[in-house]
Amino acid sequence: MSDADEPQDGQLGPVIGFMTDSNRVHISLTRATGLPTLTHGSHEPTVSSQIDFTADRPTDLLTLVDVPDQPMASYPLNSSAPSRQEPAESHMHPDITTFALTGQLKLDSGACAPAFETLRRTSAAKEFDVSSLANNNLLASTDFATTVKIPSDPHFVMDEYLNKVRYVLSHHQSGKIDTLLIISQFEAGKLQGIMTQSTNITLHVYIPSSLGGELDSYTVPNHNPALTLPRPLAAQLNLFAGALDIKSYQDYKEICKFLGLDSEAARDGWEIAADGFIVKDGDGRRGGSSGLQKSPVEFFKALCKIRRYGRGIDKSKLGKVLDGHLLWPDDFHR
């Protein structure tokens, strides 16, 4: 790996237990009765074997894997320490329980929303309409999204209070996942005892890791046959979570497709903006097949900085993509 490709210290990467090969992304499953001990060569990140799923809201925001501490004094809006807001009361919406048991989910009940819609109150979304990224395949529960009581101040932003992606419910048919619902630690605790009653819903643990080596060497005990996670859905989940690593050239292509970015060298008839956004493809479409009419690059740069408490992303693969650089197959074999 070259110096330019070295991840930044403490950089948070993609899923442990979401393992890639040349054709698909697999999920190693856990029923989340407690986080297992994860091993990685000679390094063993400390993971609590006894997780208090019923913990109050502040604990819900804690990092569950011990990675090197990083300074948290640099924030997107200012350099001061985060202001204190009253934690929101955790709530188990009955429709989330119904979804866990039956796979049926009412999208208009207030139990959840398209995941990117939950970022509307961030500073990153001030100049970008997050609804253009929203779909019903990647959802987030209201309890996950609501970490503090929202003050009356119209300028209040959620940057300092975003929940980390830790627990995900998947809906699957014939071994293939079609919907992901990101939930809170509180909800995971309430659901863990009933998940064995479900046939088409699985509870997954999504754990970020320090990028000190190959992430595939981290494993989560597999209690079911492996499920297939479509690459487009995996790309969206990792982008939402702020994962900076890109594991394969195929994943890079999917990320570019979702973001409306060009992933190849210039082609006749195409118009590409300086940030890589497709102004016009070969079929005359703005944003290519993404349907986006405005570049999401600045939004995702800002979101990643928020996820990383203001630290930069430029040395990561995703950072390079958002800076308008093309990646090639050889970039994933170093």
WORA-V459858 format. One record per residue. N is the residue number from 1. RES is the residue in three letters. BURIAL is 1 if it has 24 or more other ideal C-beta (glycine too) atoms within 12 Angstrom, else 0. D_CENTER is the distance of its C-alpha to the mean C-alpha in whole Angstrom. Layout:
# WORA-V459858
N,RES,BURIAL,D_CENTER  N,RES,BURIAL,D_CENTER
This chain:
# WORA-V459858
1,MET,0,25  2,SER,0,26  3,ASP,0,26  4,ALA,0,24  5,ASP,1,21  6,GLU,0,21  7,PRO,1,18  8,GLN,1,19  9,ASP,0,20  10,GLY,1,17  11,GLN,1,14  12,LEU,1,11  13,GLY,1,10  14,PRO,1,8  15,VAL,1,9  16,ILE,1,12  17,GLY,1,14  18,PHE,1,12  19,MET,1,15  20,THR,1,16  21,ASP,0,20  22,SER,0,21  23,ASN,0,21  24,ARG,1,18  25,VAL,1,15  26,HIS,1,16  27,ILE,1,15  28,SER,1,17  29,LEU,1,17  30,THR,1,18  31,ARG,1,20  32,ALA,1,18  33,THR,0,22  34,GLY,0,21  35,LEU,1,19  36,PRO,1,21  37,THR,0,22  38,LEU,1,20  39,THR,0,22  40,HIS,1,22  41,GLY,0,25  42,SER,0,27  43,HIS,0,24  44,GLU,0,23  45,PRO,1,21  46,THR,0,22  47,VAL,1,20  48,SER,0,22  49,SER,0,24  50,GLN,0,24  51,ILE,1,21  52,ASP,0,23  53,PHE,1,20  54,THR,0,23  55,ALA,0,22  56,ASP,0,22  57,ARG,1,20  58,PRO,0,20  59,THR,1,19  60,ASP,1,16  61,LEU,1,15  62,LEU,0,16  63,THR,1,14  64,LEU,1,16  65,VAL,1,16  66,ASP,0,19  67,VAL,1,18  68,PRO,0,20  69,ASP,0,21  70,GLN,0,20  71,PRO,0,22  72,MET,0,20  73,ALA,0,23  74,SER,0,22  75,TYR,1,20  76,PRO,1,19  77,LEU,1,22  78,ASN,0,24  79,SER,0,25  80,SER,0,26  81,ALA,0,25  82,PRO,1,23  83,SER,0,25  84,ARG,0,25  85,GLN,0,24  86,GLU,0,25  87,PRO,0,23  88,ALA,1,22  89,GLU,0,24  90,SER,1,21  91,HIS,0,22  92,MET,1,22  93,HIS,1,22  94,PRO,0,25  95,ASP,1,23  96,ILE,1,20  97,THR,1,22  98,THR,1,24  99,PHE,1,21  100,ALA,1,20  101,LEU,1,24  102,THR,0,25  103,GLY,0,22  104,GLN,0,23  105,LEU,1,21  106,LYS,0,23  107,LEU,0,20  108,ASP,0,23  109,SER,0,24  110,GLY,0,21  111,ALA,1,19  112,CYS,1,16  113,ALA,1,15  114,PRO,1,13  115,ALA,1,9  116,PHE,1,10  117,GLU,1,13  118,THR,1,13  119,LEU,1,12  120,ARG,1,16  121,ARG,1,17  122,THR,1,16  123,SER,1,18  124,ALA,1,15  125,ALA,1,16  126,LYS,0,20  127,GLU,0,21  128,PHE,1,18  129,ASP,0,18  130,VAL,1,15  131,SER,0,17  132,SER,1,17  133,LEU,1,13  134,ALA,1,14  135,ASN,1,14  136,ASN,0,15  137,ASN,1,13  138,LEU,1,10  139,LEU,1,11  140,ALA,1,11  141,SER,1,14  142,THR,1,16  143,ASP,1,16  144,PHE,1,13  145,ALA,1,13  146,THR,1,17  147,THR,1,17  148,VAL,1,20  149,LYS,0,23  150,ILE,0,23  151,PRO,0,26  152,SER,0,29  153,ASP,0,28  154,PRO,0,27  155,HIS,0,25  156,PHE,0,23  157,VAL,1,19  158,MET,1,17  159,ASP,1,15  160,GLU,1,17  161,TYR,1,16  162,LEU,1,12  163,ASN,1,11  164,LYS,1,8  165,VAL,1,6  166,ARG,1,9  167,TYR,1,11  168,VAL,1,10  169,LEU,1,13  170,SER,1,14  171,HIS,1,17  172,HIS,1,19  173,GLN,0,22  174,SER,0,24  175,GLY,0,22  176,LYS,0,19  177,ILE,1,16  178,ASP,1,16  179,THR,1,14  180,LEU,1,11  181,LEU,1,11  182,ILE,1,9  183,ILE,1,12  184,SER,1,13  185,GLN,1,15  186,PHE,1,18  187,GLU,1,18  188,ALA,1,17  189,GLY,1,20  190,LYS,1,22  191,LEU,1,21  192,GLN,1,21  193,GLY,0,25  194,ILE,1,25  195,MET,1,23  196,THR,0,26  197,GLN,0,27  198,SER,1,24  199,THR,0,25  200,ASN,1,22  201,ILE,1,19  202,THR,1,17  203,LEU,1,16  204,HIS,1,13  205,VAL,1,12  206,TYR,1,9  207,ILE,1,10  208,PRO,1,9  209,SER,1,13  210,SER,1,15  211,LEU,1,16  212,GLY,1,19  213,GLY,0,20  214,GLU,0,19  215,LEU,1,16  216,ASP,1,17  217,SER,0,20  218,TYR,1,18  219,THR,1,18  220,VAL,1,18  221,PRO,0,21  222,ASN,0,21  223,HIS,0,23  224,ASN,1,23  225,PRO,0,23  226,ALA,1,20  227,LEU,1,18  228,THR,1,17  229,LEU,1,14  230,PRO,1,15  231,ARG,1,13  232,PRO,1,13  233,LEU,1,10  234,ALA,1,9  235,ALA,1,8  236,GLN,1,7  237,LEU,1,4  238,ASN,1,4  239,LEU,1,5  240,PHE,1,4  241,ALA,1,2  242,GLY,1,5  243,ALA,1,6  244,LEU,1,10  245,ASP,1,12  246,ILE,1,12  247,LYS,1,14  248,SER,1,17  249,TYR,1,19  250,GLN,1,18  251,ASP,1,14  252,TYR,1,15  253,LYS,1,17  254,GLU,1,15  255,ILE,1,12  256,CYS,1,16  257,LYS,1,17  258,PHE,1,14  259,LEU,1,14  260,GLY,1,18  261,LEU,1,19  262,ASP,1,22  263,SER,1,21  264,GLU,0,25  265,ALA,0,28  266,ALA,0,30  267,ARG,0,31  268,ASP,0,34  269,GLY,0,34  270,TRP,1,30  271,GLU,0,30  272,ILE,1,27  273,ALA,0,26  274,ALA,0,26  275,ASP,1,22  276,GLY,1,22  277,PHE,1,21  278,ILE,1,24  279,VAL,1,27  280,LYS,0,28  281,ASP,1,28  282,GLY,0,31  283,ASP,0,31  284,GLY,0,31  285,ARG,0,27  286,ARG,0,26  287,GLY,1,22  288,GLY,1,23  289,SER,0,22  290,SER,1,19  291,GLY,0,21  292,LEU,1,20  293,GLN,0,23  294,LYS,1,21  295,SER,1,19  296,PRO,1,16  297,VAL,1,16  298,GLU,1,17  299,PHE,1,14  300,PHE,1,12  301,LYS,1,14  302,ALA,1,14  303,LEU,1,11  304,CYS,1,10  305,LYS,1,14  306,ILE,1,13  307,ARG,1,10  308,ARG,1,13  309,TYR,1,16  310,GLY,1,17  311,ARG,1,17  312,GLY,1,17  313,ILE,1,15  314,ASP,1,18  315,LYS,1,19  316,SER,1,16  317,LYS,1,15  318,LEU,1,13  319,GLY,1,15  320,LYS,1,18  321,VAL,1,17  322,LEU,1,16  323,ASP,1,20  324,GLY,1,21  325,HIS,1,22  326,LEU,0,22  327,LEU,1,21  328,TRP,0,23  329,PRO,0,24  330,ASP,0,25  331,ASP,1,22  332,PHE,0,21  333,HIS,0,24  334,ARG,0,25
